[in-house]
Amino acid sequence: MDYKKLTEDLIKAKQAAIEAAEGDDGGSANLDAMTLRVPYTRESKVVEAIKEAGLFCRGRSEWIGPYYFIQPPKCGQGDSRYRAVTAMAKAMEQAGYSVLVYHQMD
């Protein structure tokens, strides 16, 4: 795993999320997050790459498999958050990563 590339790709995904989050924040409050699966990697290195990209993650979760739940940056809590998470996931998927969008209503 190229952790520097991971950081760079996460920075691009973060920027996509910030741009997508602009606009109306109507809708229901949610706790949506992008989940990232990077097998055969060191958890500490992945978390470090996420933090270096300016994003937040508590660490790998085994809840739905070995995924990292990554919170979107600078967005609201309704439709804005939904758009931000969707944009992050799309950017990371286009970069070749295994991602899922986790949706949860508050």
Phi and psi in radians as a Rosetta constraint file:
Dihedral C 1 N 2 CA 2 C 2 CIRCULARHARMONIC -1.610 0.35
Dihedral N 2 CA 2 C 2 N 3 CIRCULARHARMONIC 1.704 0.35
Dihedral C 2 N 3 CA 3 C 3 CIRCULARHARMONIC -1.176 0.35
Dihedral N 3 CA 3 C 3 N 4 CIRCULARHARMONIC -0.521 0.35
Dihedral C 3 N 4 CA 4 C 4 CIRCULARHARMONIC -1.156 0.35
Dihedral N 4 CA 4 C 4 N 5 CIRCULARHARMONIC -0.741 0.35
Dihedral C 4 N 5 CA 5 C 5 CIRCULARHARMONIC -1.125 0.35
Dihedral N 5 CA 5 C 5 N 6 CIRCULARHARMONIC -0.695 0.35
Dihedral C 5 N 6 CA 6 C 6 CIRCULARHARMONIC -1.014 0.35
Dihedral N 6 CA 6 C 6 N 7 CIRCULARHARMONIC -0.808 0.35
Dihedral C 6 N 7 CA 7 C 7 CIRCULARHARMONIC -1.046 0.35
Dihedral N 7 CA 7 C 7 N 8 CIRCULARHARMONIC -0.802 0.35
Dihedral C 7 N 8 CA 8 C 8 CIRCULARHARMONIC -1.073 0.35
Dihedral N 8 CA 8 C 8 N 9 CIRCULARHARMONIC -0.734 0.35
Dihedral C 8 N 9 CA 9 C 9 CIRCULARHARMONIC -1.172 0.35
Dihedral N 9 CA 9 C 9 N 10 CIRCULARHARMONIC -0.652 0.35
Dihedral C 9 N 10 CA 10 C 10 CIRCULARHARMONIC -1.171 0.35
Dihedral N 10 CA 10 C 10 N 11 CIRCULARHARMONIC -0.611 0.35
Dihedral C 10 N 11 CA 11 C 11 CIRCULARHARMONIC -1.114 0.35
Dihedral N 11 CA 11 C 11 N 12 CIRCULARHARMONIC -0.726 0.35
Dihedral C 11 N 12 CA 12 C 12 CIRCULARHARMONIC -1.122 0.35
Dihedral N 12 CA 12 C 12 N 13 CIRCULARHARMONIC -0.720 0.35
Dihedral C 12 N 13 CA 13 C 13 CIRCULARHARMONIC -1.144 0.35
Dihedral N 13 CA 13 C 13 N 14 CIRCULARHARMONIC -0.678 0.35
Dihedral C 13 N 14 CA 14 C 14 CIRCULARHARMONIC -1.071 0.35
Dihedral N 14 CA 14 C 14 N 15 CIRCULARHARMONIC -0.788 0.35
Dihedral C 14 N 15 CA 15 C 15 CIRCULARHARMONIC -1.096 0.35
Dihedral N 15 CA 15 C 15 N 16 CIRCULARHARMONIC -0.714 0.35
Dihedral C 15 N 16 CA 16 C 16 CIRCULARHARMONIC -1.068 0.35
Dihedral N 16 CA 16 C 16 N 17 CIRCULARHARMONIC -0.686 0.35
Dihedral C 16 N 17 CA 17 C 17 CIRCULARHARMONIC -1.156 0.35
Dihedral N 17 CA 17 C 17 N 18 CIRCULARHARMONIC -0.753 0.35
Dihedral C 17 N 18 CA 18 C 18 CIRCULARHARMONIC -1.066 0.35
Dihedral N 18 CA 18 C 18 N 19 CIRCULARHARMONIC -0.775 0.35
Dihedral C 18 N 19 CA 19 C 19 CIRCULARHARMONIC -1.144 0.35
Dihedral N 19 CA 19 C 19 N 20 CIRCULARHARMONIC -0.733 0.35
Dihedral C 19 N 20 CA 20 C 20 CIRCULARHARMONIC -1.215 0.35
Dihedral N 20 CA 20 C 20 N 21 CIRCULARHARMONIC -0.460 0.35
Dihedral C 20 N 21 CA 21 C 21 CIRCULARHARMONIC -1.299 0.35
Dihedral N 21 CA 21 C 21 N 22 CIRCULARHARMONIC -0.313 0.35
Dihedral C 21 N 22 CA 22 C 22 CIRCULARHARMONIC -1.100 0.35
Dihedral N 22 CA 22 C 22 N 23 CIRCULARHARMONIC 2.508 0.35
Dihedral C 22 N 23 CA 23 C 23 CIRCULARHARMONIC 1.977 0.35
Dihedral N 23 CA 23 C 23 N 24 CIRCULARHARMONIC -2.847 0.35
Dihedral C 23 N 24 CA 24 C 24 CIRCULARHARMONIC -1.046 0.35
Dihedral N 24 CA 24 C 24 N 25 CIRCULARHARMONIC 2.432 0.35
Dihedral C 24 N 25 CA 25 C 25 CIRCULARHARMONIC -2.039 0.35
Dihedral N 25 CA 25 C 25 N 26 CIRCULARHARMONIC 0.652 0.35
Dihedral C 25 N 26 CA 26 C 26 CIRCULARHARMONIC -1.228 0.35
Dihedral N 26 CA 26 C 26 N 27 CIRCULARHARMONIC -2.973 0.35
Dihedral C 26 N 27 CA 27 C 27 CIRCULARHARMONIC 1.523 0.35
Dihedral N 27 CA 27 C 27 N 28 CIRCULARHARMONIC -3.103 0.35
Dihedral C 27 N 28 CA 28 C 28 CIRCULARHARMONIC -1.401 0.35
Dihedral N 28 CA 28 C 28 N 29 CIRCULARHARMONIC 2.581 0.35
Dihedral C 28 N 29 CA 29 C 29 CIRCULARHARMONIC -1.121 0.35
Dihedral N 29 CA 29 C 29 N 30 CIRCULARHARMONIC 2.462 0.35
Dihedral C 29 N 30 CA 30 C 30 CIRCULARHARMONIC -2.520 0.35
Dihedral N 30 CA 30 C 30 N 31 CIRCULARHARMONIC 2.920 0.35
Dihedral C 30 N 31 CA 31 C 31 CIRCULARHARMONIC -2.085 0.35
Dihedral N 31 CA 31 C 31 N 32 CIRCULARHARMONIC 0.614 0.35
Dihedral C 31 N 32 CA 32 C 32 CIRCULARHARMONIC -1.005 0.35
Dihedral N 32 CA 32 C 32 N 33 CIRCULARHARMONIC 2.555 0.35
Dihedral C 32 N 33 CA 33 C 33 CIRCULARHARMONIC -2.615 0.35
Dihedral N 33 CA 33 C 33 N 34 CIRCULARHARMONIC 2.723 0.35
Dihedral C 33 N 34 CA 34 C 34 CIRCULARHARMONIC -1.583 0.35
Dihedral N 34 CA 34 C 34 N 35 CIRCULARHARMONIC 2.393 0.35
Dihedral C 34 N 35 CA 35 C 35 CIRCULARHARMONIC -1.939 0.35
Dihedral N 35 CA 35 C 35 N 36 CIRCULARHARMONIC 2.420 0.35
Dihedral C 35 N 36 CA 36 C 36 CIRCULARHARMONIC -2.146 0.35
Dihedral N 36 CA 36 C 36 N 37 CIRCULARHARMONIC 2.289 0.35
Dihedral C 36 N 37 CA 37 C 37 CIRCULARHARMONIC -1.990 0.35
Dihedral N 37 CA 37 C 37 N 38 CIRCULARHARMONIC 2.080 0.35
Dihedral C 37 N 38 CA 38 C 38 CIRCULARHARMONIC -2.303 0.35
Dihedral N 38 CA 38 C 38 N 39 CIRCULARHARMONIC 1.531 0.35
Dihedral C 38 N 39 CA 39 C 39 CIRCULARHARMONIC -1.188 0.35
Dihedral N 39 CA 39 C 39 N 40 CIRCULARHARMONIC 2.762 0.35
Dihedral C 39 N 40 CA 40 C 40 CIRCULARHARMONIC 1.037 0.35
Dihedral N 40 CA 40 C 40 N 41 CIRCULARHARMONIC 0.701 0.35
Dihedral C 40 N 41 CA 41 C 41 CIRCULARHARMONIC -2.215 0.35
Dihedral N 41 CA 41 C 41 N 42 CIRCULARHARMONIC 2.851 0.35
Dihedral C 41 N 42 CA 42 C 42 CIRCULARHARMONIC -1.493 0.35
Dihedral N 42 CA 42 C 42 N 43 CIRCULARHARMONIC 2.168 0.35
Dihedral C 42 N 43 CA 43 C 43 CIRCULARHARMONIC -0.968 0.35
Dihedral N 43 CA 43 C 43 N 44 CIRCULARHARMONIC -0.767 0.35
Dihedral C 43 N 44 CA 44 C 44 CIRCULARHARMONIC -1.074 0.35
Dihedral N 44 CA 44 C 44 N 45 CIRCULARHARMONIC -0.634 0.35
Dihedral C 44 N 45 CA 45 C 45 CIRCULARHARMONIC -1.249 0.35
Dihedral N 45 CA 45 C 45 N 46 CIRCULARHARMONIC -0.658 0.35
Dihedral C 45 N 46 CA 46 C 46 CIRCULARHARMONIC -1.172 0.35
Dihedral N 46 CA 46 C 46 N 47 CIRCULARHARMONIC -0.805 0.35
Dihedral C 46 N 47 CA 47 C 47 CIRCULARHARMONIC -1.074 0.35
Dihedral N 47 CA 47 C 47 N 48 CIRCULARHARMONIC -0.695 0.35
Dihedral C 47 N 48 CA 48 C 48 CIRCULARHARMONIC -1.090 0.35
Dihedral N 48 CA 48 C 48 N 49 CIRCULARHARMONIC -0.736 0.35
Dihedral C 48 N 49 CA 49 C 49 CIRCULARHARMONIC -1.104 0.35
Dihedral N 49 CA 49 C 49 N 50 CIRCULARHARMONIC -0.701 0.35
Dihedral C 49 N 50 CA 50 C 50 CIRCULARHARMONIC -1.107 0.35
Dihedral N 50 CA 50 C 50 N 51 CIRCULARHARMONIC -0.821 0.35
Dihedral C 50 N 51 CA 51 C 51 CIRCULARHARMONIC -1.134 0.35
Dihedral N 51 CA 51 C 51 N 52 CIRCULARHARMONIC -0.697 0.35
Dihedral C 51 N 52 CA 52 C 52 CIRCULARHARMONIC -1.105 0.35
Dihedral N 52 CA 52 C 52 N 53 CIRCULARHARMONIC -0.465 0.35
Dihedral C 52 N 53 CA 53 C 53 CIRCULARHARMONIC -1.404 0.35
Dihedral N 53 CA 53 C 53 N 54 CIRCULARHARMONIC -0.080 0.35
Dihedral C 53 N 54 CA 54 C 54 CIRCULARHARMONIC 1.459 0.35
Dihedral N 54 CA 54 C 54 N 55 CIRCULARHARMONIC 0.431 0.35
Dihedral C 54 N 55 CA 55 C 55 CIRCULARHARMONIC -2.018 0.35
Dihedral N 55 CA 55 C 55 N 56 CIRCULARHARMONIC 2.923 0.35
Dihedral C 55 N 56 CA 56 C 56 CIRCULARHARMONIC -2.034 0.35
Dihedral N 56 CA 56 C 56 N 57 CIRCULARHARMONIC 2.359 0.35
Dihedral C 56 N 57 CA 57 C 57 CIRCULARHARMONIC -2.692 0.35
Dihedral N 57 CA 57 C 57 N 58 CIRCULARHARMONIC 2.389 0.35
Dihedral C 57 N 58 CA 58 C 58 CIRCULARHARMONIC -1.397 0.35
Dihedral N 58 CA 58 C 58 N 59 CIRCULARHARMONIC -0.306 0.35
Dihedral C 58 N 59 CA 59 C 59 CIRCULARHARMONIC 2.365 0.35
Dihedral N 59 CA 59 C 59 N 60 CIRCULARHARMONIC 3.133 0.35
Dihedral C 59 N 60 CA 60 C 60 CIRCULARHARMONIC -1.221 0.35
Dihedral N 60 CA 60 C 60 N 61 CIRCULARHARMONIC 2.437 0.35
Dihedral C 60 N 61 CA 61 C 61 CIRCULARHARMONIC -2.015 0.35
Dihedral N 61 CA 61 C 61 N 62 CIRCULARHARMONIC 2.503 0.35
Dihedral C 61 N 62 CA 62 C 62 CIRCULARHARMONIC -1.786 0.35
Dihedral N 62 CA 62 C 62 N 63 CIRCULARHARMONIC 0.160 0.35
Dihedral C 62 N 63 CA 63 C 63 CIRCULARHARMONIC -1.010 0.35
Dihedral N 63 CA 63 C 63 N 64 CIRCULARHARMONIC -0.839 0.35
Dihedral C 63 N 64 CA 64 C 64 CIRCULARHARMONIC -2.036 0.35
Dihedral N 64 CA 64 C 64 N 65 CIRCULARHARMONIC 0.334 0.35
Dihedral C 64 N 65 CA 65 C 65 CIRCULARHARMONIC 2.083 0.35
Dihedral N 65 CA 65 C 65 N 66 CIRCULARHARMONIC -3.141 0.35
Dihedral C 65 N 66 CA 66 C 66 CIRCULARHARMONIC -1.357 0.35
Dihedral N 66 CA 66 C 66 N 67 CIRCULARHARMONIC 1.392 0.35
Dihedral C 66 N 67 CA 67 C 67 CIRCULARHARMONIC -2.094 0.35
Dihedral N 67 CA 67 C 67 N 68 CIRCULARHARMONIC 2.677 0.35
Dihedral C 67 N 68 CA 68 C 68 CIRCULARHARMONIC -1.814 0.35
Dihedral N 68 CA 68 C 68 N 69 CIRCULARHARMONIC 2.129 0.35
Dihedral C 68 N 69 CA 69 C 69 CIRCULARHARMONIC -1.523 0.35
Dihedral N 69 CA 69 C 69 N 70 CIRCULARHARMONIC 1.974 0.35
Dihedral C 69 N 70 CA 70 C 70 CIRCULARHARMONIC -1.937 0.35
Dihedral N 70 CA 70 C 70 N 71 CIRCULARHARMONIC 2.172 0.35
Dihedral C 70 N 71 CA 71 C 71 CIRCULARHARMONIC -1.402 0.35
Dihedral N 71 CA 71 C 71 N 72 CIRCULARHARMONIC 2.511 0.35
Dihedral C 71 N 72 CA 72 C 72 CIRCULARHARMONIC -1.316 0.35
Dihedral N 72 CA 72 C 72 N 73 CIRCULARHARMONIC 2.656 0.35
Dihedral C 72 N 73 CA 73 C 73 CIRCULARHARMONIC -1.578 0.35
Dihedral N 73 CA 73 C 73 N 74 CIRCULARHARMONIC 2.710 0.35
Dihedral C 73 N 74 CA 74 C 74 CIRCULARHARMONIC 0.675 0.35
Dihedral N 74 CA 74 C 74 N 75 CIRCULARHARMONIC 1.112 0.35
Dihedral C 74 N 75 CA 75 C 75 CIRCULARHARMONIC -2.492 0.35
Dihedral N 75 CA 75 C 75 N 76 CIRCULARHARMONIC 2.999 0.35
Dihedral C 75 N 76 CA 76 C 76 CIRCULARHARMONIC -1.416 0.35
Dihedral N 76 CA 76 C 76 N 77 CIRCULARHARMONIC -2.652 0.35
Dihedral C 76 N 77 CA 77 C 77 CIRCULARHARMONIC -2.159 0.35
Dihedral N 77 CA 77 C 77 N 78 CIRCULARHARMONIC 0.080 0.35
Dihedral C 77 N 78 CA 78 C 78 CIRCULARHARMONIC -2.081 0.35
Dihedral N 78 CA 78 C 78 N 79 CIRCULARHARMONIC -2.089 0.35
Dihedral C 78 N 79 CA 79 C 79 CIRCULARHARMONIC -1.047 0.35
Dihedral N 79 CA 79 C 79 N 80 CIRCULARHARMONIC -0.587 0.35
Dihedral C 79 N 80 CA 80 C 80 CIRCULARHARMONIC -1.051 0.35
Dihedral N 80 CA 80 C 80 N 81 CIRCULARHARMONIC -0.769 0.35
Dihedral C 80 N 81 CA 81 C 81 CIRCULARHARMONIC -1.164 0.35
Dihedral N 81 CA 81 C 81 N 82 CIRCULARHARMONIC -0.707 0.35
Dihedral C 81 N 82 CA 82 C 82 CIRCULARHARMONIC -1.016 0.35
Dihedral N 82 CA 82 C 82 N 83 CIRCULARHARMONIC -0.830 0.35
Dihedral C 82 N 83 CA 83 C 83 CIRCULARHARMONIC -1.118 0.35
Dihedral N 83 CA 83 C 83 N 84 CIRCULARHARMONIC -0.715 0.35
Dihedral C 83 N 84 CA 84 C 84 CIRCULARHARMONIC -1.095 0.35
Dihedral N 84 CA 84 C 84 N 85 CIRCULARHARMONIC -0.825 0.35
Dihedral C 84 N 85 CA 85 C 85 CIRCULARHARMONIC -1.141 0.35
Dihedral N 85 CA 85 C 85 N 86 CIRCULARHARMONIC -0.715 0.35
Dihedral C 85 N 86 CA 86 C 86 CIRCULARHARMONIC -1.095 0.35
Dihedral N 86 CA 86 C 86 N 87 CIRCULARHARMONIC -0.734 0.35
Dihedral C 86 N 87 CA 87 C 87 CIRCULARHARMONIC -1.149 0.35
Dihedral N 87 CA 87 C 87 N 88 CIRCULARHARMONIC -0.707 0.35
Dihedral C 87 N 88 CA 88 C 88 CIRCULARHARMONIC -1.051 0.35
Dihedral N 88 CA 88 C 88 N 89 CIRCULARHARMONIC -0.835 0.35
Dihedral C 88 N 89 CA 89 C 89 CIRCULARHARMONIC -1.099 0.35
Dihedral N 89 CA 89 C 89 N 90 CIRCULARHARMONIC -0.726 0.35
Dihedral C 89 N 90 CA 90 C 90 CIRCULARHARMONIC -1.096 0.35
Dihedral N 90 CA 90 C 90 N 91 CIRCULARHARMONIC -0.766 0.35
Dihedral C 90 N 91 CA 91 C 91 CIRCULARHARMONIC -1.093 0.35
Dihedral N 91 CA 91 C 91 N 92 CIRCULARHARMONIC -0.761 0.35
Dihedral C 91 N 92 CA 92 C 92 CIRCULARHARMONIC -1.226 0.35
Dihedral N 92 CA 92 C 92 N 93 CIRCULARHARMONIC -0.654 0.35
Dihedral C 92 N 93 CA 93 C 93 CIRCULARHARMONIC -1.115 0.35
Dihedral N 93 CA 93 C 93 N 94 CIRCULARHARMONIC -0.727 0.35
Dihedral C 93 N 94 CA 94 C 94 CIRCULARHARMONIC -1.134 0.35
Dihedral N 94 CA 94 C 94 N 95 CIRCULARHARMONIC -0.479 0.35
Dihedral C 94 N 95 CA 95 C 95 CIRCULARHARMONIC -1.429 0.35
Dihedral N 95 CA 95 C 95 N 96 CIRCULARHARMONIC -0.048 0.35
Dihedral C 95 N 96 CA 96 C 96 CIRCULARHARMONIC 1.755 0.35
Dihedral N 96 CA 96 C 96 N 97 CIRCULARHARMONIC 0.207 0.35
Dihedral C 96 N 97 CA 97 C 97 CIRCULARHARMONIC -1.640 0.35
Dihedral N 97 CA 97 C 97 N 98 CIRCULARHARMONIC 2.739 0.35
Dihedral C 97 N 98 CA 98 C 98 CIRCULARHARMONIC -1.549 0.35
Dihedral N 98 CA 98 C 98 N 99 CIRCULARHARMONIC 1.988 0.35
Dihedral C 98 N 99 CA 99 C 99 CIRCULARHARMONIC -2.323 0.35
Dihedral N 99 CA 99 C 99 N 100 CIRCULARHARMONIC 2.726 0.35
Dihedral C 99 N 100 CA 100 C 100 CIRCULARHARMONIC -2.349 0.35
Dihedral N 100 CA 100 C 100 N 101 CIRCULARHARMONIC 2.643 0.35
Dihedral C 100 N 101 CA 101 C 101 CIRCULARHARMONIC -1.744 0.35
Dihedral N 101 CA 101 C 101 N 102 CIRCULARHARMONIC 2.160 0.35
Dihedral C 101 N 102 CA 102 C 102 CIRCULARHARMONIC -1.667 0.35
Dihedral N 102 CA 102 C 102 N 103 CIRCULARHARMONIC 2.155 0.35
Dihedral C 102 N 103 CA 103 C 103 CIRCULARHARMONIC -1.945 0.35
Dihedral N 103 CA 103 C 103 N 104 CIRCULARHARMONIC 2.307 0.35
Dihedral C 103 N 104 CA 104 C 104 CIRCULARHARMONIC -2.577 0.35
Dihedral N 104 CA 104 C 104 N 105 CIRCULARHARMONIC 2.177 0.35
Dihedral C 104 N 105 CA 105 C 105 CIRCULARHARMONIC -1.436 0.35
Dihedral N 105 CA 105 C 105 N 106 CIRCULARHARMONIC 2.468 0.35
